[in-house]
């Protein structure tokens, strides 16, 4: 069931992208940069401050009292 849902979601996204191309809408992407060696070496700075929910949604500072959730056309993780 989960695989079928993901497949349908990709199909919907593809069709939506085709529609957006026809209308000329601007797309917004999010790419998370990898931590630098300096950041990774410092334990205080090596904390991840985001959570990727799916291919299009990210939450910034999910452990705070007021987390901020954003939706993009695509979210690319650090290893992309």
Secondary structure, 3 states (H helix, E strand, C coil): CHHHHHHHHHHHHHHHHHHHHHHCCCCCEEECCCCCHHHHHCCCCCCCCEEECCCCEEEECCCCCCCEEEECCEEECCCC
